[in-house]
Protein backbone atom coordinates (compact mmCIF):
# COMPACT_ATOMS: atom_id res chain seq x y z
CA UNK A 1 0.00 0.00 0.00
CA UNK A 2 1.33 3.41 -0.95
CA UNK A 3 0.60 6.25 1.45
CA UNK A 4 0.51 9.71 -0.06
CA UNK A 5 1.55 12.31 2.47
CA UNK A 6 0.50 15.67 1.09
CA UNK A 7 0.96 19.26 2.22
CA UNK A 8 -0.08 22.64 0.86
CA UNK A 9 2.71 25.11 0.16
CA UNK A 10 2.00 28.81 -0.38
CA UNK A 11 4.24 30.56 -2.88
CA UNK A 12 5.30 34.16 -2.22
CA UNK A 13 6.62 34.48 -5.74
CA UNK A 14 3.16 34.99 -7.16
CA UNK A 15 3.03 38.66 -6.22
CA UNK A 16 6.61 39.51 -7.14
CA UNK A 17 8.40 40.55 -10.29
CA UNK A 18 10.17 38.19 -12.66
CA UNK A 19 13.75 38.69 -13.78
CA UNK A 20 12.60 39.98 -17.13
CA UNK A 21 10.41 42.60 -15.47
CA UNK A 22 7.08 40.99 -16.18
CA UNK A 23 4.61 40.76 -13.37
CA UNK A 24 3.82 37.27 -12.16
CA UNK A 25 0.26 36.11 -11.52
CA UNK A 26 -0.96 38.27 -8.66
CA UNK A 27 -3.92 38.24 -6.32
CA UNK A 28 -3.77 41.98 -5.59
CA UNK A 29 -6.23 42.98 -8.28
CA UNK A 30 -8.35 39.84 -8.43
CA UNK A 31 -10.24 37.52 -6.15
CA UNK A 32 -8.95 34.50 -8.03
CA UNK A 33 -6.34 32.17 -6.57
CA UNK A 34 -4.58 29.51 -8.64
CA UNK A 35 -3.66 26.13 -7.22
CA UNK A 36 -1.64 23.30 -8.78
CA UNK A 37 -2.64 19.79 -7.79
CA UNK A 38 -3.36 16.29 -9.04
CA UNK A 39 -5.81 13.43 -8.42
CA UNK A 40 -9.39 14.49 -9.26
CA UNK A 41 -10.86 11.96 -6.84
CA UNK A 42 -9.10 13.32 -3.77
CA UNK A 43 -6.94 16.46 -4.00
CA UNK A 44 -9.01 18.28 -6.61
CA UNK A 45 -12.20 17.34 -4.81
CA UNK A 46 -10.78 18.59 -1.52
CA UNK A 47 -9.85 21.92 -3.10
CA UNK A 48 -13.37 22.32 -4.45
CA UNK A 49 -14.84 21.63 -1.01
CA UNK A 50 -12.45 24.19 0.51
CA UNK A 51 -13.54 26.72 -2.11
CA UNK A 52 -17.20 26.29 -1.18
CA UNK A 53 -16.43 26.83 2.50
CA UNK A 54 -14.43 29.98 1.79
CA UNK A 55 -17.12 31.37 -0.51
CA UNK A 56 -19.61 31.43 2.35
CA UNK A 57 -17.74 34.40 3.81
CA UNK A 58 -16.18 35.62 0.55
CA UNK A 59 -18.82 35.20 -2.19
CA UNK A 60 -16.65 36.79 -4.90
CA UNK A 61 -13.79 34.39 -4.34
CA UNK A 62 -12.68 32.17 -7.22
CA UNK A 63 -10.35 29.20 -7.11
CA UNK A 64 -8.65 28.21 -10.35
CA UNK A 65 -7.60 24.57 -10.09
CA UNK A 66 -4.95 23.40 -12.55
CA UNK A 67 -4.67 19.63 -12.58
CA UNK A 68 -1.47 17.88 -13.65
CA UNK A 69 0.17 14.56 -12.93
CA UNK A 70 2.00 14.66 -9.60
CA UNK A 71 5.44 14.33 -11.21
CA UNK A 72 4.56 17.13 -13.64
CA UNK A 73 3.66 19.44 -10.76
CA UNK A 74 7.09 18.86 -9.22
CA UNK A 75 8.90 19.27 -12.53
CA UNK A 76 7.10 22.49 -13.50
CA UNK A 77 7.64 24.00 -10.07
CA UNK A 78 11.32 23.12 -10.10
CA UNK A 79 11.81 24.43 -13.64
CA UNK A 80 10.19 27.78 -12.86
CA UNK A 81 11.95 28.36 -9.56
CA UNK A 82 15.37 27.31 -10.85
CA UNK A 83 15.04 29.68 -13.82
CA UNK A 84 14.31 32.59 -11.51
CA UNK A 85 10.99 33.48 -13.12
CA UNK A 86 7.69 33.47 -11.30
CA UNK A 87 5.50 34.02 -14.34
CA UNK A 88 2.86 31.32 -14.55
CA UNK A 89 3.42 29.99 -11.05
CA UNK A 90 0.36 29.29 -8.88
CA UNK A 91 -0.44 30.89 -5.55
CA UNK A 92 -0.74 27.47 -3.91
CA UNK A 93 0.79 24.12 -4.77
CA UNK A 94 -0.02 20.74 -3.30
CA UNK A 95 3.08 18.61 -2.96
CA UNK A 96 4.05 15.31 -1.36
CA UNK A 97 6.01 15.57 1.86
CA UNK A 98 9.18 13.94 0.57
CA UNK A 99 9.54 16.68 -2.08
CA UNK A 100 8.60 19.66 0.08
CA UNK A 101 11.77 19.91 2.15
CA UNK A 102 14.06 19.93 -0.89
CA UNK A 103 12.12 22.86 -2.37
CA UNK A 104 12.31 24.83 0.87
CA UNK A 105 16.07 24.34 1.13
CA UNK A 106 16.71 25.10 -2.55
CA UNK A 107 14.37 28.10 -2.82
CA UNK A 108 13.88 29.46 0.73
CA UNK A 109 12.64 32.87 -0.47
CA UNK A 110 9.96 31.45 -2.75
CA UNK A 111 7.52 30.36 -0.06
CA UNK A 112 5.40 32.31 2.40
CA UNK A 113 5.73 31.90 6.15
CA UNK A 114 2.40 30.58 7.45
CA UNK A 115 3.47 30.17 11.07
CA UNK A 116 1.06 32.76 12.48
CA UNK A 117 -1.93 31.55 10.48
CA UNK A 118 -2.47 28.16 12.10
CA UNK A 119 -1.70 26.38 15.35
CA UNK A 120 1.30 24.11 14.86
CA UNK A 121 0.42 22.19 18.02
CA UNK A 122 -2.72 20.90 16.29
CA UNK A 123 -0.57 18.77 13.98
CA UNK A 124 1.78 15.85 14.53
CA UNK A 125 5.43 16.91 14.57
CA UNK A 126 6.38 14.47 11.81
CA UNK A 127 3.78 16.09 9.51
CA UNK A 128 5.06 19.61 10.10
CA UNK A 129 8.74 18.75 9.62
CA UNK A 130 8.74 18.37 5.79
CA UNK A 131 7.23 21.83 5.25
CA UNK A 132 9.15 23.62 7.99
CA UNK A 133 12.58 25.24 7.90
CA UNK A 134 14.54 27.13 10.55
CA UNK A 135 11.59 27.14 12.95
CA UNK A 136 9.11 28.53 10.41
CA UNK A 137 6.19 26.70 8.79
CA UNK A 138 5.71 27.20 5.07
CA UNK A 139 3.09 24.55 4.45
CA UNK A 140 -0.20 23.39 5.86
CA UNK A 141 -0.42 19.61 6.49
CA UNK A 142 -3.25 18.26 4.40
CA UNK A 143 -3.33 14.46 4.29
CA UNK A 144 -1.67 12.00 6.66
CA UNK A 145 -2.24 8.95 4.48
CA UNK A 146 -4.78 7.13 6.61
CA UNK A 147 -4.37 3.34 6.53
CA UNK A 148 -6.32 0.42 7.94
CA UNK A 149 -5.05 -2.23 10.34
CA UNK A 150 -6.44 -5.74 9.89
CA UNK A 151 -5.92 -8.41 12.53
CA UNK A 152 -6.72 -12.07 12.98
CA UNK A 153 -9.09 -12.14 15.94
CA UNK A 154 -8.54 -15.87 16.43
CA UNK A 155 -4.81 -15.29 16.92
CA UNK A 156 -5.51 -12.44 19.33
CA UNK A 157 -7.79 -14.71 21.35
CA UNK A 158 -5.10 -17.38 21.59
CA UNK A 159 -2.90 -14.81 23.32
CA UNK A 160 -5.75 -13.67 25.58
CA UNK A 161 -6.56 -10.44 23.76
CA UNK A 162 -9.56 -8.98 21.93
CA UNK A 163 -9.87 -6.19 19.36
CA UNK A 164 -10.74 -3.80 22.19
CA UNK A 165 -7.21 -4.27 23.55
CA UNK A 166 -5.86 -2.63 20.38
CA UNK A 167 -7.72 0.63 20.95
CA UNK A 168 -5.87 3.73 22.15
CA UNK A 169 -2.53 2.03 22.73
CA UNK A 170 1.01 3.29 22.11
CA UNK A 171 3.76 1.52 20.17
CA UNK A 172 5.24 -0.09 23.28
CA UNK A 173 1.94 -1.77 24.13
CA UNK A 174 1.41 -2.73 20.49
CA UNK A 175 4.82 -4.44 20.34
CA UNK A 176 4.16 -6.17 23.66
CA UNK A 177 0.88 -7.62 22.35
CA UNK A 178 2.61 -8.67 19.13
CA UNK A 179 5.27 -10.59 21.02
CA UNK A 180 2.67 -12.44 23.07
CA UNK A 181 0.62 -13.27 19.98
CA UNK A 182 3.75 -14.59 18.29
CA UNK A 183 4.57 -16.73 21.32
CA UNK A 184 1.02 -18.05 21.64
CA UNK A 185 0.70 -18.95 17.95
CA UNK A 186 4.24 -20.33 17.59
CA UNK A 187 5.10 -18.04 14.73
CA UNK A 188 1.71 -17.73 13.05
CA UNK A 189 0.05 -17.06 10.82
CA UNK A 190 1.48 -19.67 8.49
CA UNK A 191 4.88 -19.62 10.24
CA UNK A 192 5.39 -16.13 8.79
CA UNK A 193 6.92 -14.81 12.02
CA UNK A 194 8.72 -17.95 13.15
CA UNK A 195 12.39 -17.40 13.96
CA UNK A 196 15.09 -19.77 12.71
CA UNK A 197 15.87 -20.93 16.26
CA UNK A 198 12.22 -21.83 16.86
CA UNK A 199 12.16 -23.64 13.49
CA UNK A 200 15.17 -25.76 14.46
CA UNK A 201 13.61 -26.50 17.85
CA UNK A 202 10.39 -27.66 16.20
CA UNK A 203 12.35 -29.92 13.84
CA UNK A 204 14.09 -31.51 16.78
CA UNK A 205 11.41 -31.91 19.41
CA UNK A 206 7.94 -31.29 17.94
CA UNK A 207 5.62 -32.99 15.54
CA UNK A 208 7.75 -35.71 13.88
CA UNK A 209 11.30 -35.17 15.23
CA UNK A 210 14.04 -35.11 12.61
CA UNK A 211 17.34 -34.60 14.41
CA UNK A 212 19.38 -35.11 11.25
CA UNK A 213 17.64 -32.36 9.32
CA UNK A 214 17.69 -30.07 12.34
CA UNK A 215 21.45 -30.61 12.72
CA UNK A 216 21.97 -29.85 9.01
CA UNK A 217 20.04 -26.60 9.28
CA UNK A 218 22.06 -25.66 12.37
CA UNK A 219 25.37 -26.29 10.58
CA UNK A 220 24.17 -24.25 7.60
CA UNK A 221 23.33 -21.32 9.87
CA UNK A 222 26.77 -21.50 11.54
CA UNK A 223 28.49 -21.52 8.14
CA UNK A 224 26.44 -18.52 6.99
CA UNK A 225 27.28 -16.60 10.17
CA UNK A 226 31.01 -17.31 9.75
CA UNK A 227 30.88 -16.36 6.06
CA UNK A 228 29.17 -13.01 6.63
CA UNK A 229 31.38 -12.31 9.67
CA UNK A 230 34.50 -12.69 7.50
CA UNK A 231 33.02 -10.30 4.93
CA UNK A 232 32.16 -7.81 7.66
CA UNK A 233 35.69 -7.94 9.14
CA UNK A 234 37.16 -7.58 5.63
CA UNK A 235 35.03 -4.53 4.82
CA UNK A 236 35.72 -2.93 8.20
CA UNK A 237 39.43 -3.58 7.79
CA UNK A 238 39.52 -1.94 4.35
CA UNK A 239 37.74 1.16 5.68
CA UNK A 240 40.09 1.46 8.66
CA UNK A 241 43.13 0.89 6.45
C-alpha positions as CSV (number, residue, x, y, z in Angstrom):
1,X,0.0,0.0,0.0
2,X,1.3,3.4,-1.0
3,X,0.6,6.2,1.5
4,X,0.5,9.7,-0.1
5,X,1.5,12.3,2.5
6,X,0.5,15.7,1.1
7,X,1.0,19.3,2.2
8,X,-0.1,22.6,0.9
9,X,2.7,25.1,0.2
10,X,2.0,28.8,-0.4
11,X,4.2,30.6,-2.9
12,X,5.3,34.2,-2.2
13,X,6.6,34.5,-5.7
14,X,3.2,35.0,-7.2
15,X,3.0,38.7,-6.2
16,X,6.6,39.5,-7.1
17,X,8.4,40.6,-10.3
18,X,10.2,38.2,-12.7
19,X,13.7,38.7,-13.8
20,X,12.6,40.0,-17.1
21,X,10.4,42.6,-15.5
22,X,7.1,41.0,-16.2
23,X,4.6,40.8,-13.4
24,X,3.8,37.3,-12.2
25,X,0.3,36.1,-11.5
26,X,-1.0,38.3,-8.7
27,X,-3.9,38.2,-6.3
28,X,-3.8,42.0,-5.6
29,X,-6.2,43.0,-8.3
30,X,-8.4,39.8,-8.4
31,X,-10.2,37.5,-6.2
32,X,-9.0,34.5,-8.0
33,X,-6.3,32.2,-6.6
34,X,-4.6,29.5,-8.6
35,X,-3.7,26.1,-7.2
36,X,-1.6,23.3,-8.8
37,X,-2.6,19.8,-7.8
38,X,-3.4,16.3,-9.0
39,X,-5.8,13.4,-8.4
40,X,-9.4,14.5,-9.3
41,X,-10.9,12.0,-6.8
42,X,-9.1,13.3,-3.8
43,X,-6.9,16.5,-4.0
44,X,-9.0,18.3,-6.6
45,X,-12.2,17.3,-4.8
46,X,-10.8,18.6,-1.5
47,X,-9.9,21.9,-3.1
48,X,-13.4,22.3,-4.5
49,X,-14.8,21.6,-1.0
50,X,-12.5,24.2,0.5
51,X,-13.5,26.7,-2.1
52,X,-17.2,26.3,-1.2
53,X,-16.4,26.8,2.5
54,X,-14.4,30.0,1.8
55,X,-17.1,31.4,-0.5
56,X,-19.6,31.4,2.3
57,X,-17.7,34.4,3.8
58,X,-16.2,35.6,0.5
59,X,-18.8,35.2,-2.2
60,X,-16.7,36.8,-4.9
61,X,-13.8,34.4,-4.3
62,X,-12.7,32.2,-7.2
63,X,-10.4,29.2,-7.1
64,X,-8.7,28.2,-10.3
65,X,-7.6,24.6,-10.1
66,X,-5.0,23.4,-12.6
67,X,-4.7,19.6,-12.6
68,X,-1.5,17.9,-13.6
69,X,0.2,14.6,-12.9
70,X,2.0,14.7,-9.6
71,X,5.4,14.3,-11.2
72,X,4.6,17.1,-13.6
73,X,3.7,19.4,-10.8
74,X,7.1,18.9,-9.2
75,X,8.9,19.3,-12.5
76,X,7.1,22.5,-13.5
77,X,7.6,24.0,-10.1
78,X,11.3,23.1,-10.1
79,X,11.8,24.4,-13.6
80,X,10.2,27.8,-12.9
81,X,11.9,28.4,-9.6
82,X,15.4,27.3,-10.8
83,X,15.0,29.7,-13.8
84,X,14.3,32.6,-11.5
85,X,11.0,33.5,-13.1
86,X,7.7,33.5,-11.3
87,X,5.5,34.0,-14.3
88,X,2.9,31.3,-14.6
89,X,3.4,30.0,-11.0
90,X,0.4,29.3,-8.9
91,X,-0.4,30.9,-5.5
92,X,-0.7,27.5,-3.9
93,X,0.8,24.1,-4.8
94,X,0.0,20.7,-3.3
95,X,3.1,18.6,-3.0
96,X,4.0,15.3,-1.4
97,X,6.0,15.6,1.9
98,X,9.2,13.9,0.6
99,X,9.5,16.7,-2.1
100,X,8.6,19.7,0.1
101,X,11.8,19.9,2.2
102,X,14.1,19.9,-0.9
103,X,12.1,22.9,-2.4
104,X,12.3,24.8,0.9
105,X,16.1,24.3,1.1
106,X,16.7,25.1,-2.5
107,X,14.4,28.1,-2.8
108,X,13.9,29.5,0.7
109,X,12.6,32.9,-0.5
110,X,10.0,31.5,-2.8
111,X,7.5,30.4,-0.1
112,X,5.4,32.3,2.4
113,X,5.7,31.9,6.2
114,X,2.4,30.6,7.5
115,X,3.5,30.2,11.1
116,X,1.1,32.8,12.5
117,X,-1.9,31.6,10.5
118,X,-2.5,28.2,12.1
119,X,-1.7,26.4,15.3
120,X,1.3,24.1,14.9
121,X,0.4,22.2,18.0
122,X,-2.7,20.9,16.3
123,X,-0.6,18.8,14.0
124,X,1.8,15.9,14.5
125,X,5.4,16.9,14.6
126,X,6.4,14.5,11.8
127,X,3.8,16.1,9.5
128,X,5.1,19.6,10.1
129,X,8.7,18.7,9.6
130,X,8.7,18.4,5.8
131,X,7.2,21.8,5.2
132,X,9.2,23.6,8.0
133,X,12.6,25.2,7.9
134,X,14.5,27.1,10.5
135,X,11.6,27.1,12.9
136,X,9.1,28.5,10.4
137,X,6.2,26.7,8.8
138,X,5.7,27.2,5.1
139,X,3.1,24.5,4.4
140,X,-0.2,23.4,5.9
141,X,-0.4,19.6,6.5
142,X,-3.3,18.3,4.4
143,X,-3.3,14.5,4.3
144,X,-1.7,12.0,6.7
145,X,-2.2,9.0,4.5
146,X,-4.8,7.1,6.6
147,X,-4.4,3.3,6.5
148,X,-6.3,0.4,7.9
149,X,-5.1,-2.2,10.3
150,X,-6.4,-5.7,9.9
151,X,-5.9,-8.4,12.5
152,X,-6.7,-12.1,13.0
153,X,-9.1,-12.1,15.9
154,X,-8.5,-15.9,16.4
155,X,-4.8,-15.3,16.9
156,X,-5.5,-12.4,19.3
157,X,-7.8,-14.7,21.3
158,X,-5.1,-17.4,21.6
159,X,-2.9,-14.8,23.3
160,X,-5.7,-13.7,25.6
161,X,-6.6,-10.4,23.8
162,X,-9.6,-9.0,21.9
163,X,-9.9,-6.2,19.4
164,X,-10.7,-3.8,22.2
165,X,-7.2,-4.3,23.5
166,X,-5.9,-2.6,20.4
167,X,-7.7,0.6,21.0
168,X,-5.9,3.7,22.2
169,X,-2.5,2.0,22.7
170,X,1.0,3.3,22.1
171,X,3.8,1.5,20.2
172,X,5.2,-0.1,23.3
173,X,1.9,-1.8,24.1
174,X,1.4,-2.7,20.5
175,X,4.8,-4.4,20.3
176,X,4.2,-6.2,23.7
177,X,0.9,-7.6,22.3
178,X,2.6,-8.7,19.1
179,X,5.3,-10.6,21.0
180,X,2.7,-12.4,23.1
181,X,0.6,-13.3,20.0
182,X,3.7,-14.6,18.3
183,X,4.6,-16.7,21.3
184,X,1.0,-18.1,21.6
185,X,0.7,-18.9,18.0
186,X,4.2,-20.3,17.6
187,X,5.1,-18.0,14.7
188,X,1.7,-17.7,13.1
189,X,0.0,-17.1,10.8
190,X,1.5,-19.7,8.5
191,X,4.9,-19.6,10.2
192,X,5.4,-16.1,8.8
193,X,6.9,-14.8,12.0
194,X,8.7,-18.0,13.1
195,X,12.4,-17.4,14.0
196,X,15.1,-19.8,12.7
197,X,15.9,-20.9,16.3
198,X,12.2,-21.8,16.9
199,X,12.2,-23.6,13.5
200,X,15.2,-25.8,14.5
201,X,13.6,-26.5,17.8
202,X,10.4,-27.7,16.2
203,X,12.3,-29.9,13.8
204,X,14.1,-31.5,16.8
205,X,11.4,-31.9,19.4
206,X,7.9,-31.3,17.9
207,X,5.6,-33.0,15.5
208,X,7.8,-35.7,13.9
209,X,11.3,-35.2,15.2
210,X,14.0,-35.1,12.6
211,X,17.3,-34.6,14.4
212,X,19.4,-35.1,11.2
213,X,17.6,-32.4,9.3
214,X,17.7,-30.1,12.3
215,X,21.5,-30.6,12.7
216,X,22.0,-29.9,9.0
217,X,20.0,-26.6,9.3
218,X,22.1,-25.7,12.4
219,X,25.4,-26.3,10.6
220,X,24.2,-24.3,7.6
221,X,23.3,-21.3,9.9
222,X,26.8,-21.5,11.5
223,X,28.5,-21.5,8.1
224,X,26.4,-18.5,7.0
225,X,27.3,-16.6,10.2
226,X,31.0,-17.3,9.7
227,X,30.9,-16.4,6.1
228,X,29.2,-13.0,6.6
229,X,31.4,-12.3,9.7
230,X,34.5,-12.7,7.5
231,X,33.0,-10.3,4.9
232,X,32.2,-7.8,7.7
233,X,35.7,-7.9,9.1
234,X,37.2,-7.6,5.6
235,X,35.0,-4.5,4.8
236,X,35.7,-2.9,8.2
237,X,39.4,-3.6,7.8
238,X,39.5,-1.9,4.4
239,X,37.7,1.2,5.7
240,X,40.1,1.5,8.7
241,X,43.1,0.9,6.4
